[in-house]
Amino acid sequence: MPLSSFQEPSGTVATNNTSGGMQKFIKDWMQSNGVMYQCSRCYVPIRRVFKCRISVEHFDIVVSAISANWKMAKKIASYRVCARLLALNALTFDELPSRFHSVCRTVMLQYSKRLHNGRSCSSSKAGCASTKLIKAVHERPHTSSYAQNASMSKDSSVIDLTKETSQEVIDLTEDDFDNVKSGLPPWILGSPYLSKQYPVPQTSTGFTRSALQNLLAMEIIAFYEQSIQPRHKLIEKLRAVQRLEKYIWTQRSIRASICIVGSSVNGLGSRNCDVDLCLVDDSSMPDEVGDRDSALRTLRKIQRHLQKRASPVSKAQLIPARVPIIRCKFRSPWNYSVDINWNNVHGIYNTHLLHHYSQADERFPMLYVVIHNWACQTGICDSLNGYLSSYSWALLLIHFLQCGTEPPVLPCLQLMFPDRFSFTRRLENLTFFKRLPSITKSSNRQHVGELLTSFFYYYGGFDFSRFMISVRLGTLLPRIEFAAPICIEEPYDRMNTARSLSHEIRFLVFRDYIRKAYYNLQTNQSLSSMYYVF
């Protein structure tokens, strides 16, 4: 239940004045400045930890801290609130007692580094971050360690929030917001997409939500540019695949073409994404594939061939799943993990479709990289454990950009180009890395920060019990299959791609995470806040 102050619950007496020092200072500072706040306490029995959550509505600050000890959780959250207030120039170091300076500088430096590296405060990393902060609270840095931190902050790649007069601090409390862009660090201003697409709005209303949304958009763009697969990685993968294809063709009984599929070529892959390959029998047609027993027999033959010393891959292992694959790894210098399937041409057509959606509007891959990372960190992008697959998340995002925005961000490619995206089109006629003709730029000018918040709002209130999502038609369809809580139509075989999420409890977890992400983005307008799941 929310508490109105940082005092201990009834029946508990604070015996250590040092441990309650920061909490008391923050409480007195907020009361003296008329700032409303809430401090809530929650015990998580599964993890046997306490969670302290502090919300300062006036400054749109929401922080959380987790520890096995309630006092320590409250102390960590108080230091994080103090660091955010210092970063916003709402609080100065002159007002802060000197005994708190070193710890606050450490917290602020960690936050600025995490922001620079595109990392997020995901729940899976909360324990590690809390451990570091607990050490910083108990073992306050000496002068030598602070000098080391100060030398690190001189690096131009780090946003130095520890200097009281730093020009790199983004001051959102000024009446004039025109100079915000000049206060941004080089790693954001260096973005060619940002400078071309999303100028900072000219406003004189001071601490506005639109200003925060633009900062959120800049965080998303920076995270995207640091996470997306660079061109040279794709070229390396293509060369490795060519080498593998030549080796496979040395087996005379196998005559197949290799097609690279999945995130490596659909425009949504990260720097460390695996290589997915489809071996297509040259004599087969799309309506002749799908024989699982035949695929297993052929893959066993290929596996024996790949286990030879001359093979460019190692550790070839046959996995007899619903779609059988060979899992292996390229030898040095490539070292990429590889999944090889036989005649699963649906993956080729899906890759071709997603690739052209990525080409249609750059906001789609930007949003996907952020949403996919969030879903993986929260554990709801895992089809093996009963949640949605990465492909289903991509279809959810495409549908939102088709039907959840006005005007639409993405068109319906299968309606615009029925021949080009037909399942009967021959594989050799599928084109990649070429923009489709007659596609005009969307008139929707919403930036990615606003679209990300709207995505979670759209699915937080979506009626999955009545409607089925159809990217193929670019619309909603009435549900005709109720075996799973969510129904997402596969664009080609029209099966439900969300059938792995079959339990109602997991659906409630999925919906709860969606709604919490919307609440955190709406209240804090920070990319890291999206990962607060408690």
Backbone torsions as a table, in degrees:
resi	resn	phi	psi	omega
1	MET	NA	134.2	-177.3
2	PRO	-58.8	136.0	175.9
3	LEU	-98.9	151.3	-178.0
4	SER	-88.2	-3.4	179.9
5	SER	-154.9	-177.8	-179.3
6	PHE	-95.5	15.3	179.1
7	GLN	-71.1	157.0	178.8
8	GLU	-67.6	150.6	174.6
9	PRO	-58.6	159.6	-177.4
10	SER	-58.1	142.2	180.0
11	GLY	89.8	-3.5	-178.7
12	THR	-119.1	136.9	-179.2
13	VAL	-118.3	130.0	177.2
14	ALA	-76.9	113.8	-175.6
15	THR	-99.4	-11.2	-176.7
16	ASN	-117.3	107.7	-178.1
17	ASN	-66.9	-30.2	-179.2
18	THR	-67.5	-42.1	-178.4
19	SER	-67.0	-28.7	-179.5
20	GLY	-94.4	6.5	-175.2
21	GLY	-63.1	-49.6	-177.4
22	MET	-68.0	-40.8	178.9
23	GLN	-60.6	-43.1	-179.0
24	LYS	-67.3	-38.2	180.0
25	PHE	-64.7	-46.2	-179.7
26	ILE	-62.6	-42.2	179.4
27	LYS	-61.1	-47.5	-178.8
28	ASP	-66.3	-38.2	-178.9
29	TRP	-65.2	-43.9	-179.6
30	MET	-66.7	-39.9	179.1
31	GLN	-67.0	-39.0	-179.6
32	SER	-70.5	-24.7	179.6
33	ASN	-100.7	5.1	177.3
34	GLY	68.0	30.3	-178.3
35	VAL	-95.6	125.9	178.6
36	MET	-84.3	142.8	-179.6
37	TYR	-151.3	167.8	175.9
38	GLN	-136.9	138.1	175.7
39	CYS	-123.7	118.9	-178.1
40	SER	-116.0	149.3	-178.3
41	ARG	-119.6	135.2	-179.7
42	CYS	-141.9	135.7	175.5
43	TYR	-106.6	128.9	-179.6
44	VAL	-103.2	99.2	-173.1
45	PRO	-65.9	-30.3	-178.0
46	ILE	-64.3	-41.7	-178.1
47	ARG	-96.4	-8.0	179.8
48	ARG	57.8	47.6	179.5
49	VAL	-134.9	158.9	172.9
50	PHE	-99.2	145.5	176.4
51	LYS	-122.2	125.4	176.8
52	CYS	-108.5	128.7	-179.2
53	ARG	-125.4	124.2	-179.5
54	ILE	-117.7	129.5	-179.6
55	SER	-122.7	125.8	177.0
56	VAL	-117.9	95.9	-170.5
57	GLU	-65.4	-35.4	-175.8
58	HIS	-59.8	-34.1	-179.0
59	PHE	-107.7	9.5	-178.6
60	ASP	53.3	44.2	179.8
61	ILE	-107.3	126.5	173.6
62	VAL	-134.4	116.5	180.0
63	VAL	-126.4	155.7	177.8
64	SER	-136.3	153.7	176.3
65	ALA	-146.7	144.6	-177.2
66	ILE	-126.2	134.2	177.5
67	SER	-157.8	158.5	176.7
68	ALA	-71.7	-15.8	179.8
69	ASN	-115.5	129.7	-176.5
70	TRP	-63.3	-40.8	179.8
71	LYS	-61.9	-39.8	-179.3
72	MET	-69.4	-38.7	176.9
73	ALA	-61.2	-41.4	179.3
74	LYS	-66.7	-37.2	179.9
75	LYS	-67.5	-44.3	179.9
76	ILE	-61.2	-45.4	179.2
77	ALA	-61.5	-37.8	179.7
78	SER	-65.0	-41.8	177.4
79	TYR	-63.7	-37.1	179.7
80	ARG	-68.7	-38.5	175.3
81	VAL	-62.3	-44.6	179.8
82	CYS	-60.6	-41.9	179.4
83	ALA	-63.4	-40.4	178.5
84	ARG	-66.2	-40.4	178.3
85	LEU	-63.9	-38.7	176.6
86	LEU	-65.5	-40.1	-179.8
87	ALA	-65.5	-30.8	179.5
88	LEU	-87.2	2.0	-177.0
89	ASN	61.7	15.6	173.9
90	ALA	-74.7	-24.9	179.0
91	LEU	-130.1	140.1	179.9
92	THR	-112.3	162.8	178.8
93	PHE	-68.6	-22.4	177.2
94	ASP	-66.3	-33.9	178.5
95	GLU	-79.2	-19.5	-175.2
96	LEU	-87.4	130.1	176.4
97	PRO	-56.6	142.9	-172.9
98	SER	-62.1	-27.6	-177.3
99	ARG	-69.4	-13.6	178.9
100	PHE	-98.5	-6.1	-171.6
101	HIS	-61.0	-48.9	-171.9
102	SER	-65.4	-42.1	-178.8
103	VAL	-67.8	-41.5	179.5
104	CYS	-63.2	-39.0	177.3
105	ARG	-63.6	-40.2	178.8
106	THR	-62.7	-44.8	-179.9
107	VAL	-62.9	-43.3	-178.8
108	MET	-66.6	-38.1	179.1
109	LEU	-66.7	-40.4	176.9
110	GLN	-62.6	-41.6	179.6
111	TYR	-64.4	-42.0	-178.8
112	SER	-67.7	-36.6	177.4
113	LYS	-66.1	-42.4	179.8
114	ARG	-63.1	-38.6	177.5
115	LEU	-65.4	-40.2	179.5
116	HIS	-66.5	-40.8	-176.9
117	ASN	-79.4	-0.9	-179.8
118	GLY	73.9	17.3	-179.4
119	ARG	-84.6	161.5	-177.8
120	SER	-128.4	158.8	179.0
121	CYS	-84.2	67.1	-179.5
122	SER	-75.5	158.1	-178.1
123	SER	-64.8	-29.8	-177.8
124	SER	-69.7	-21.4	-179.3
125	LYS	-105.9	2.8	-175.6
126	ALA	-64.6	-37.4	-178.5
127	GLY	-64.2	-42.1	179.2
128	CYS	-64.5	-43.8	-179.9
129	ALA	-64.3	-40.2	179.6
130	SER	-65.0	-38.9	179.4
131	THR	-61.8	-42.9	178.5
132	LYS	-62.8	-40.3	-178.1
133	LEU	-71.4	-36.3	177.1
134	ILE	-60.8	-41.4	177.5
135	LYS	-63.8	-38.9	179.9
136	ALA	-66.7	-33.7	179.5
137	VAL	-72.6	-43.8	-177.5
138	HIS	-74.8	-39.5	-177.1
139	GLU	-113.7	84.7	-175.7
140	ARG	-67.6	137.1	-175.2
141	PRO	-61.7	139.1	172.8
142	HIS	-79.0	178.6	-177.4
143	THR	-60.6	-38.5	-178.5
144	SER	-64.5	-41.9	-179.9
145	SER	-68.5	-36.3	177.6
146	TYR	-67.8	-35.3	176.6
147	ALA	-63.0	-35.7	177.1
148	GLN	-65.7	-42.0	177.3
149	ASN	-63.4	-38.2	179.5
150	ALA	-65.9	-36.9	178.0
151	SER	-68.0	-34.2	176.5
152	MET	-66.1	-36.3	-176.8
153	SER	-70.0	-14.3	177.8
154	LYS	-72.8	-16.6	176.4
155	ASP	-61.8	126.5	-176.0
156	SER	-65.7	-16.3	-178.2
157	SER	-82.8	-7.3	-179.0
158	VAL	-107.5	132.7	175.0
159	ILE	-75.5	109.6	-175.7
160	ASP	-85.9	103.9	177.4
161	LEU	-98.4	6.1	-175.8
162	THR	-89.4	-18.1	-179.6
163	LYS	-84.7	133.9	-179.9
164	GLU	-68.2	-31.4	-176.7
165	THR	-111.5	20.6	-177.8
166	SER	-63.6	134.1	177.7
167	GLN	-77.7	-10.6	-179.6
168	GLU	-88.3	-5.7	177.1
169	VAL	-73.3	129.9	179.6
170	ILE	-84.7	107.3	-177.3
171	ASP	-91.6	106.5	-179.5
172	LEU	-91.2	2.9	-177.8
173	THR	-94.4	-5.3	179.7
174	GLU	-72.5	152.1	177.9
175	ASP	-70.3	-29.8	-177.2
176	ASP	-105.1	119.4	-177.1
177	PHE	-97.2	6.7	-176.0
178	ASP	-66.8	-24.5	-174.6
179	ASN	-95.9	10.6	-179.4
180	VAL	-62.3	-41.4	-176.0
181	LYS	-62.6	-35.7	179.6
182	SER	-69.9	-19.0	178.7
183	GLY	-90.3	-0.2	-178.9
184	LEU	-81.6	148.9	-179.1
185	PRO	-72.7	163.0	-176.1
186	PRO	-62.6	-29.2	-175.8
187	TRP	-69.4	-17.6	172.4
188	ILE	-93.3	-45.0	-177.6
189	LEU	-67.1	-21.5	179.7
190	GLY	-76.3	-1.9	-178.3
191	SER	-75.4	117.3	177.9
192	PRO	-65.7	-32.3	-179.5
193	TYR	-70.8	-38.6	179.3
194	LEU	-62.9	-49.1	-177.1
195	SER	-64.6	-27.1	-178.3
196	LYS	-85.7	-34.2	-165.8
197	GLN	-109.5	-36.7	-169.7
198	TYR	-126.1	80.9	174.2
199	PRO	-70.7	152.1	177.6
200	VAL	-70.7	132.9	-177.1
201	PRO	-67.8	146.1	177.2
202	GLN	-88.7	110.1	-177.4
203	THR	-141.5	155.6	178.8
204	SER	-123.5	20.4	-177.4
205	THR	-92.1	3.4	174.7
206	GLY	77.3	-127.4	-172.9
207	PHE	-77.2	82.1	-172.7
208	THR	-107.6	157.2	178.1
209	ARG	-68.7	-34.0	178.9
210	SER	-63.7	-36.0	177.0
211	ALA	-64.2	-43.4	178.5
212	LEU	-64.9	-37.5	179.0
213	GLN	-64.8	-35.8	176.1
214	ASN	-67.3	-36.7	175.1
215	LEU	-65.7	-38.0	175.1
216	LEU	-61.7	-42.0	178.3
217	ALA	-62.3	-38.6	178.9
218	MET	-66.9	-37.9	175.8
219	GLU	-62.2	-42.3	-179.2
220	ILE	-63.8	-44.7	-178.6
221	ILE	-63.8	-42.8	178.7
222	ALA	-64.1	-41.8	178.5
223	PHE	-63.2	-41.4	179.2
224	TYR	-61.7	-47.2	-176.2
225	GLU	-68.6	-25.8	176.7
226	GLN	-84.5	-21.8	-173.7
227	SER	-101.0	-28.9	-172.6
228	ILE	-68.6	149.8	179.9
229	GLN	-64.9	122.5	178.4
230	PRO	-73.6	164.2	-175.4
231	ARG	-63.7	-37.5	-176.5
232	HIS	-67.3	-28.8	176.1
233	LYS	-66.9	-40.1	177.7
234	LEU	-63.8	-41.3	179.0
235	ILE	-62.9	-41.2	177.0
236	GLU	-60.1	-43.6	-179.3
237	LYS	-65.0	-40.9	179.2
238	LEU	-63.4	-38.6	177.7
239	ARG	-66.6	-41.0	178.7
240	ALA	-64.8	-38.9	179.0
241	VAL	-66.1	-39.0	176.6
242	GLN	-60.9	-40.9	178.1
243	ARG	-64.1	-40.6	179.0
244	LEU	-66.6	-39.8	-180.0
245	GLU	-62.5	-41.3	178.4
246	LYS	-62.6	-38.4	-179.8
247	TYR	-68.7	-42.1	-179.1
248	ILE	-62.8	-34.7	-179.3
249	TRP	-70.8	-11.9	174.1
250	THR	-71.8	-16.7	172.8
251	GLN	-84.2	108.1	-169.7
252	ARG	-66.3	-26.9	-177.7
253	SER	-78.3	-7.0	-179.1
254	ILE	-114.1	120.4	176.6
255	ARG	-126.9	95.1	-176.4
256	ALA	-146.0	153.6	175.5
257	SER	-98.3	147.3	178.1
258	ILE	-101.4	127.6	174.6
259	CYS	-117.4	128.3	176.4
260	ILE	-85.1	128.5	-174.1
261	VAL	-128.6	-179.6	174.3
262	GLY	82.1	-159.4	-171.0
263	SER	-68.2	-18.5	-179.8
264	SER	-64.7	-29.6	-176.1
265	VAL	-123.9	-4.0	-178.6
266	ASN	-87.9	2.5	176.7
267	GLY	87.9	4.6	-177.0
268	LEU	-117.3	6.8	-173.6
269	GLY	-79.3	149.6	175.7
270	SER	-91.6	177.4	-178.2
271	ARG	-61.6	-33.4	-173.7
272	ASN	-107.6	20.8	-177.9
273	CYS	-69.8	150.1	-179.8
274	ASP	-75.0	172.2	177.1
275	VAL	-103.8	120.7	176.5
276	ASP	-106.0	128.2	-176.1
277	LEU	-124.3	145.8	174.7
278	CYS	-122.8	120.0	174.2
279	LEU	-88.8	118.6	-176.1
280	VAL	-110.1	121.1	175.2
281	ASP	-63.3	124.4	-175.4
282	ASP	-61.2	-22.6	-177.5
283	SER	-91.0	-4.4	-174.2
284	SER	-94.9	152.9	174.8
285	MET	-112.0	161.4	-178.2
286	PRO	-54.2	-35.3	-177.6
287	ASP	-83.8	-0.4	-179.5
288	GLU	-102.8	-4.6	-175.6
289	VAL	-93.3	170.8	175.8
290	GLY	110.8	2.6	177.8
291	ASP	-79.0	107.2	-174.6
292	ARG	-69.0	-40.1	179.9
293	ASP	-63.3	-42.1	177.1
294	SER	-63.3	-39.4	179.0
295	ALA	-64.3	-39.5	178.8
296	LEU	-64.2	-42.9	179.6
297	ARG	-62.2	-44.3	-179.2
298	THR	-67.5	-40.7	-178.9
299	LEU	-67.3	-33.1	175.9
300	ARG	-64.0	-39.0	178.1
301	LYS	-65.5	-42.3	179.4
302	ILE	-67.7	-37.4	179.3
303	GLN	-60.2	-44.6	178.8
304	ARG	-61.3	-37.1	179.3
305	HIS	-68.8	-37.0	-178.2
306	LEU	-75.8	-14.9	-179.9
307	GLN	-84.7	-0.5	178.4
308	LYS	-75.7	159.7	-174.6
309	ARG	-64.5	-32.3	-177.0
310	ALA	-78.6	-4.0	-177.1
311	SER	-67.1	141.5	177.1
312	PRO	-76.9	-3.0	178.0
313	VAL	-121.9	162.5	179.6
314	SER	-132.4	166.0	175.7
315	LYS	56.5	45.0	-180.0
316	ALA	-71.4	122.1	-176.8
317	GLN	-130.7	129.5	178.6
318	LEU	-87.9	126.6	178.9
319	ILE	-113.9	108.4	-175.6
320	PRO	-81.9	61.1	179.6
321	ALA	-80.8	-173.2	177.8
322	ARG	-57.0	-40.4	168.0
323	VAL	-109.7	100.5	-175.1
324	PRO	-60.8	141.9	179.3
325	ILE	-139.0	159.6	167.6
326	ILE	-106.7	122.4	178.2
327	ARG	-103.6	125.3	-178.3
328	CYS	-150.0	-170.2	-177.8
329	LYS	-146.3	134.2	177.0
330	PHE	-64.3	142.5	175.6
331	ARG	-73.6	170.2	176.7
332	SER	-58.6	141.7	13.5
333	PRO	-94.3	4.3	-172.9
334	TRP	-84.1	-54.7	174.6
335	ASN	62.4	26.3	176.5
336	TYR	-87.6	143.0	172.8
337	SER	-75.5	144.7	-173.3
338	VAL	-132.1	136.7	169.4
339	ASP	-118.8	125.0	-176.5
340	ILE	-118.3	126.2	174.5
341	ASN	-117.6	169.0	-177.7
342	TRP	-117.3	117.4	172.1
343	ASN	61.6	23.6	175.1
344	ASN	-88.0	74.2	-171.6
345	VAL	-72.8	-13.8	175.6
346	HIS	-56.9	-38.2	179.6
347	GLY	-63.2	-31.7	179.2
348	ILE	-69.3	-45.1	179.5
349	TYR	-67.0	-38.4	177.1
350	ASN	-63.2	-42.9	178.1
351	THR	-61.3	-42.5	179.2
352	HIS	-61.3	-41.5	-179.2
353	LEU	-67.0	-48.7	-179.8
354	LEU	-64.3	-34.8	178.5
355	HIS	-59.2	-43.9	-177.8
356	HIS	-77.2	-26.9	170.9
357	TYR	-66.5	-36.7	176.7
358	SER	-65.7	-33.8	178.9
359	GLN	-75.4	-25.8	-174.0
360	ALA	-68.8	-38.5	-179.7
361	ASP	-154.2	126.4	-173.6
362	GLU	-70.4	-15.7	177.8
363	ARG	-67.4	-26.7	178.9
364	PHE	-63.7	-54.7	177.8
365	PRO	-64.2	-32.0	177.5
366	MET	-60.5	-49.6	-179.8
367	LEU	-65.9	-38.9	-177.9
368	TYR	-63.1	-43.8	-178.5
369	VAL	-59.0	-42.0	-179.4
370	VAL	-70.3	-47.8	-177.4
371	ILE	-65.8	-40.4	179.7
372	HIS	-64.7	-41.5	178.0
373	ASN	-63.6	-42.6	177.9
374	TRP	-62.7	-44.5	-178.7
375	ALA	-64.8	-37.3	178.2
376	CYS	-69.0	-42.1	-178.4
377	GLN	-66.7	-34.6	179.4
378	THR	-85.2	-8.1	174.8
379	GLY	87.5	11.2	-178.3
380	ILE	-105.2	12.0	169.6
381	CYS	-114.9	75.5	-174.3
382	ASP	-159.1	90.7	-176.7
383	SER	-68.5	-25.3	179.7
384	LEU	-68.6	-26.2	-179.6
385	ASN	-106.9	22.0	171.2
386	GLY	90.1	20.4	175.9
387	TYR	-119.6	-164.4	-175.3
388	LEU	-84.3	153.1	175.7
389	SER	-85.6	167.9	177.1
390	SER	-60.8	-36.1	179.2
391	TYR	-64.7	-40.4	178.3
392	SER	-64.7	-38.4	177.0
393	TRP	-64.1	-37.3	177.2
394	ALA	-63.9	-41.5	178.9
395	LEU	-67.0	-37.6	175.7
396	LEU	-59.5	-43.2	-178.7
397	LEU	-68.5	-41.6	179.0
398	ILE	-61.3	-44.6	179.3
399	HIS	-60.7	-42.6	178.6
400	PHE	-60.7	-42.6	-179.1
401	LEU	-72.7	-17.4	174.9
402	GLN	-87.4	-42.0	-170.0
403	CYS	-118.7	-17.8	-175.1
404	GLY	-95.4	0.1	178.9
405	THR	-125.0	154.5	179.5
406	GLU	-136.0	113.1	-2.0
407	PRO	-73.9	167.2	-178.0
408	PRO	-62.4	145.4	174.7
409	VAL	-82.7	-40.0	-178.2
410	LEU	-115.9	142.5	173.1
411	PRO	-82.6	177.4	172.7
412	CYS	-97.5	100.4	-173.3
413	LEU	-65.8	-34.2	-177.8
414	GLN	-72.1	-22.1	172.8
415	LEU	-85.3	-34.8	-179.6
416	MET	-73.0	-38.6	-176.6
417	PHE	-129.8	71.3	-176.2
418	PRO	-62.8	-33.9	179.9
419	ASP	-74.1	-40.8	-176.6
420	ARG	-67.3	-31.6	-178.2
421	PHE	-112.6	31.7	176.9
422	SER	-86.1	145.4	178.7
423	PHE	-70.8	-15.9	177.9
424	THR	-86.7	-5.9	179.2
425	ARG	-69.4	135.6	-177.3
426	ARG	-67.0	145.8	-175.0
427	LEU	-61.3	-36.1	-178.5
428	GLU	-69.4	-12.4	179.0
429	ASN	-96.2	0.0	175.7
430	LEU	-77.5	131.1	-176.3
431	THR	-110.3	141.3	176.9
432	PHE	-124.8	158.0	175.2
433	PHE	59.8	28.5	174.0
434	LYS	-135.2	130.0	179.8
435	ARG	-70.4	143.2	179.5
436	LEU	-72.8	143.6	177.6
437	PRO	-72.4	156.7	172.0
438	SER	67.2	19.1	174.3
439	ILE	-100.9	114.2	179.1
440	THR	-90.4	153.0	179.2
441	LYS	-64.0	138.2	-179.7
442	SER	-61.9	142.5	177.9
443	SER	-80.3	-4.0	177.0
444	ASN	-72.6	125.6	-176.3
445	ARG	-114.3	20.0	176.3
446	GLN	-68.3	137.3	178.6
447	HIS	-82.7	167.4	-171.5
448	VAL	-65.9	-27.4	177.1
449	GLY	-64.8	-44.5	178.3
450	GLU	-67.8	-39.1	179.8
451	LEU	-66.4	-37.1	179.4
452	LEU	-63.6	-45.3	178.0
453	THR	-63.1	-40.6	-179.9
454	SER	-67.3	-32.0	177.7
455	PHE	-59.6	-48.5	-179.4
456	PHE	-69.7	-33.6	176.6
457	TYR	-65.0	-42.0	-177.4
458	TYR	-62.2	-48.1	-176.7
459	TYR	-84.9	-15.8	174.4
460	GLY	-67.2	-27.1	178.6
461	GLY	-115.4	14.2	-177.1
462	PHE	-72.4	137.2	179.7
463	ASP	-90.8	85.5	-179.2
464	PHE	-69.2	-19.5	-178.3
465	SER	-74.1	-19.5	-176.4
466	ARG	-109.7	-27.9	-169.8
467	PHE	-121.8	151.1	174.7
468	MET	-114.0	139.0	-178.8
469	ILE	-87.5	129.5	-179.3
470	SER	-129.1	104.4	172.9
471	VAL	-74.1	-28.5	-179.4
472	ARG	-59.3	-39.3	-179.5
473	LEU	-104.8	-6.1	179.7
474	GLY	65.7	39.6	-175.9
475	THR	-158.4	-179.3	171.9
476	LEU	-96.6	145.1	176.9
477	LEU	-124.5	148.6	175.3
478	PRO	-66.1	142.5	-177.4
479	ARG	-70.0	136.4	175.2
480	ILE	-121.3	-3.5	-179.2
481	GLU	-134.5	127.6	-171.9
482	PHE	-123.0	23.8	-178.7
483	ALA	-74.1	-22.4	-178.6
484	ALA	-128.8	150.7	-178.6
485	PRO	-63.8	-28.6	-178.4
486	ILE	-119.5	138.5	178.4
487	CYS	-126.8	114.2	177.9
488	ILE	-121.5	116.1	-175.9
489	GLU	-73.5	127.1	173.5
490	GLU	-69.9	131.9	-172.2
491	PRO	-62.6	-20.1	-176.2
492	TYR	-112.7	-55.5	-178.5
493	ASP	-89.7	-4.8	174.0
494	ARG	61.6	22.6	172.7
495	MET	-81.6	169.7	178.7
496	ASN	-87.3	112.2	-179.0
497	THR	-74.0	-14.7	-179.2
498	ALA	-98.2	18.2	-177.5
499	ARG	-68.1	-18.0	177.2
500	SER	-67.3	-24.8	176.2
501	LEU	-90.9	87.2	-171.3
502	SER	-108.4	-11.8	-177.3
503	HIS	-100.5	138.5	-177.9
504	GLU	-63.5	-35.5	-179.6
505	ILE	-62.8	-43.5	179.8
506	ARG	-67.3	-32.9	175.8
507	PHE	-64.4	-40.0	178.1
508	LEU	-64.9	-37.9	175.7
509	VAL	-63.9	-45.3	178.4
510	PHE	-57.0	-49.0	-177.8
511	ARG	-67.5	-36.1	-179.7
512	ASP	-65.8	-41.5	178.3
513	TYR	-64.8	-39.0	177.9
514	ILE	-60.3	-46.8	-177.2
515	ARG	-68.7	-36.9	178.6
516	LYS	-68.4	-36.6	177.1
517	ALA	-63.5	-41.0	177.3
518	TYR	-62.7	-45.4	-178.9
519	TYR	-60.7	-44.9	-178.5
520	ASN	-65.0	-41.8	178.6
521	LEU	-67.3	-38.2	-178.0
522	GLN	-68.4	-34.9	-176.1
523	THR	-90.3	-30.1	-173.2
524	ASN	-112.2	-23.7	178.7
525	GLN	52.0	42.0	178.9
526	SER	-133.2	139.3	-178.0
527	LEU	-63.1	-36.9	-179.7
528	SER	-67.4	-28.9	-178.2
529	SER	-66.9	-20.9	-179.1
530	MET	-63.3	-22.2	-174.2
531	TYR	-90.5	-0.8	177.1
532	TYR	-76.7	109.5	-171.8
533	VAL	-104.7	-9.6	-178.2
534	PHE	-87.1	NA	NA
